[in-house]
Amino acid sequence: MITDKRIGVLAGGTSAEREVSLKSGNAIYNALLNLGYDAVFIDVSDNICEDLKKENIEIAFLALHGGHGENGAIQGLLEVMGIPYTGSGVLSSALAMDKEASKKIFIYHNIPVAPFVVVNREQLGERINPQLITAVVDFPLPWVVKPVAEGSSIGVNIVKAGEDIDNAVQSAFSYGRKIIIEEYISGKEIQIGVLGQIVLGGVEVRPSKEFYSYEAKYTPGLTQYILPPEIDDYAYETLKDVALKAHNALGCKGATRVDFILDESNEPYILEVNTIPGMTETSLLPKIAKLTGLEFPDLIEEILKQTLLDKD
């Protein structure tokens, strides 16, 4: 029985998404307690191995967003320690977190992505030169400039004119040595929730800001959530099919949220797969799950059950 096992909710950590992770972790922890599970909250630090041993953790419920919590590192540690954990494994987590690697896999599986280029800091020398950036990008403005390995739209900027390039590139490079520049696709932002091999449904997000930024994601009132999305049935079914295809292409397990832009011709372009979706009061996966009748505690329990199924 899962209720007999001691569950550690791992949250916090040191990534740029720490505060959101703490909120997700606390929501999960409280849900587990209310369901009668033996749960403990662990704010992940350099002492994580000692903390896991001290608390006699038998299952780890991962609520870490970004950084080592979502790039396969903590998953690898748990594998070595023999502790089952929620969500995707080491390789799937690493691939999903790296936008360059995941896009290449999507292309291999004929999953449409926006045109993009990856730029390494070393390519630019000591000083970032907007002309050098323009020379390596073979599609017109506007662009979306973002770090290769961050989530929650951190470090993301839309570049509409040449004078905006420098600031956008500097911002993205502040989160790593590689950035990705994508052609901006105008359309609706649709997120699809997947649990195991079941597509839960989707939500259309309409931010009051220019795009679904970190601020728009985590500030109540800044974004409208349309459930289900206001798109035609064929486009919706296409998005669901492509979401599951992307989930499986990366080898994901448990719950994921697959983010798309649906352009004005109803063509879908995948943005990314989130292997540890947010679980805050404004998070999308719980909203999507509710469409199918899964209330928040039910969703948490289903994710936990998936862990044992996937690790058997």
N, C-alpha and C positions, 0 to 999 in steps of 0.2 A: 504493500500500500504506500502511495506517495505521502499520505498524511503522517506516516511513521518516520519519514526521513526529515532531517534537519536541513532547511533551505536557507542559503545565504543570498540575500539580495545585494548584488554588487553594483554600486553607483558612485558618482562623484568623479574620482580620478583627477587627472591633471590636464585634460584637453581643453580646448576653447569652449567646449559645450558642457563644462562641468556643472554649471548652475541648472541647466535644463535636465541633466542626468540626475541630479539630486532630487528634483521634483518628480521625475519619472520613478525613481527608486522608492521614494516615500509613498507614492500612490500604489505601487505594486506591493510594497511591504504591508501597508494597511489592509489592502484587499486580501492578502494571504492570511493575515491574522484573523480577519473577520470570517474567513472561510474555515478557520480552525487548524491551519497549518502551523507547524513549528518553524517559525521564520525569524531570522535575525538580519538587521540592516548593517552592511559593511561599506564604509566610505573607503574606497580603494586608495592605498598609499604604497610606499616602498616596502611596507611590512605585510603585504597581502598574503604571502605564503604562511607567515606566522599566524596571521589573523584567521585564515581558513582552518589551520590546524587547531588553534586554540578554541574555536567555536564548533569544532567537529562537524564541519559542513559536509553534507552528503550530496547535495545538488546545488549548483549555482544558478540563480536567476539573474541574467545579465541585463542591467539597465544603464550600461555605459554607452555614451554617445561620443563618437569621434576618437581620435588618438589610439592608444594601445587597447582600449576597450572594444574597438570596432574593426581593427585592422588585422586581427588574427593573433595578436601577441598574448592577450589574456586567455584566449581559447587554447593556445599552445601550452601555456602554463598549467591550465586546468587538465589538459590531456596528460601531461607528465605526472600530475598529482593524482590522476585517476578519478577526478570529480566530474560527473556528468553536468552539462550546462545547457541552458536554453539557446535556441537559435542555431545559426550556421556554424560550420566548422572553420578550421584554420585557413585553408586555401580559399574557400568561398568568401570568408570575411575579408581577407586581404585583397582579393580581386574586386569585390564590390566597392571597397573603400578607395581603390586606386582608379580614378576615372579614365586614365589612359588605358590601363589593362582591360577594364570592363568594356570600354567602347570597342576595343579590338575583338573581344569575344562576341559582342553583339553583332558586329559586322560579319564575323565568320558565320553566325547563325541567321543571317539575313534579317536582323532586327534593326529597323531604321534609326540612325543617329544623325544629328545635325553635322554638317561639315565642321571639322576642327583641326587645330594644330596644337602640338605640345612644345613649349619653349622651356629650355633649361637655363638657369641663371648664368651658367658658365658661357653660354652662347653670346651673352650680351656684354661681356667684359666688365670693367669697373663701373661704368655708368650706363644706366638704362637709356637707350636711344630709341625714341618712338619710330624713327625712320627705319631702324633695323627690324623692329617688330613688324611694321607694315610690309617690309620686304619678304618676310617669311609667311605672311597670311595671304592666301590666294582666294579669298572671298571678300565681298564688300562689307562696309559698315552698314548697320550696327553690329557690334560683337557682344558676346558675354564672356567676361574674363573672370576666371576663378582658380583657386588652388587645386592641384590634382588630388589631394587627399584630405579634404575637410568636408564636414557636413553642415546641416542647418543653414545653408546659404552664407556661411561665414567667408568673408573675403571676396564675395561675388559683386561684380559691378557690370552695368551695361554701358558700353562705350558707343556713343552716337556720333562723335566728332573727333578729329585728330587730336585736338587739345586735351581730350579726356584720357588718352591712352596712358600717359605717364602715371597719373595717380592710380588708375585701375590696376596697372601692372605692378606698381610698388605695393599696393594693398594686397594683391594675391601673393606676391613673393614674400610678404611678411609671415606667411604661414608655411613656407617650404621652398625648396630649391627648384621645383617644377610647377609650371602653371599650364592651364589649358585655355585656349581661346576658341570659342565656338561662334558659328554664324547665328545671329539672333533670329529665332523663329517666332513670328507673331501668331498668337492663338490662345486657346484655353488651357489652363493648367489643371490637369486631371491626375489624381493619385488613386492607384488601385491597391487594395489590400489582399494579401495572399496568406493563407494559413495551411501549411503542409502542401497538399495538392488541390486545395479548395480555394477558389477565388471568391472572396467575401463581397466584393462590390467596389464602388468607387465614390469619390467626392470631387467636385469641381471647386477650386479655390479662387476667389475673386478678391485679391488684395487691394486695399485703398492706396497702397504705395505702388511704385512703378512695377515691382515684381514681388514674388513671395519671399521677401527678405527675412533675415533673422528677426528683425523688429516686428514684421507683419506676422510671423509664425507664432511668436510668444507673447504678443501684447493683445489681450482680449479686446475685441471691437474693431481691430484694424483690418480684419479679413472676413468676407462672407463665405460661408460653407454651403454649397448646394448639394443636397443628398436626395436622390442620386443626381449625377451630373445632368445638366440640361443640354443633352446632345442626342442625336438620333440613335435608334436601337442598334443599327448596324455598326456605327462608330463605337458605341459602348461595348458591344460584344467583341469587336476587333481589339480594343484596348485590353479587355480581360484576357483574351487569348495570348496577346503579345506579352502581357505581364507575367503570365504563368510560364511562357516560353523563356523569358528573361530570367525568372527565378530559377528555372531548371538549368539554363545555360551556364549559370555561375555555380550550380550545385548547391543552392541555398536550402536551408532547413527551417522548420518552424515558421514564425511570422515575419513577413517582409512587407514593405510598402514600395511600390514601383511608381516612379514619378514620370509623367509625360507632358509634352506640349502637343495638343491637337490643333493642327494649323487650320487655316480658313477653308481648305479643301478637304477637311476631315482626314488628313494624313497624320498618323501618330509618329512622334519622335521621342524616343526614350531619353530621359535625362540621367537617371541613376536608379539603382536598387538599394534600399536602406535595409540592412540586415538586423539592426536593432532600432525599430521605429520608436519615436517618442511616445510616452505614456503619461503626458500631462493633461490638465483639464482642457487645453486647446489642441491636443494632438489629434492627428487624422485617423490613425488606425482604430482607436476606440470608437470614433464617430462612424467609420465604415462598418465595423463589426456590429454596431447597434442596428444597422439596416437589416441584418440577418437575424435579429433577436438576441444577439450575444451582448449582454450587459457587461460592464467593465470587469466585475469579478469572474464572470463566465469566461471571458477572453483570457484572463490571467490563468485560469485553471486549464483551459485548452492548450495554451502555450506550454504549460508545465507537463501536460500529458504527452504532447508532441515530443518533448525531450526524452522521455522514456521510450517512446516508440522508435525515435531516430537513433537512440544509442544502444538499443537491444541488438 
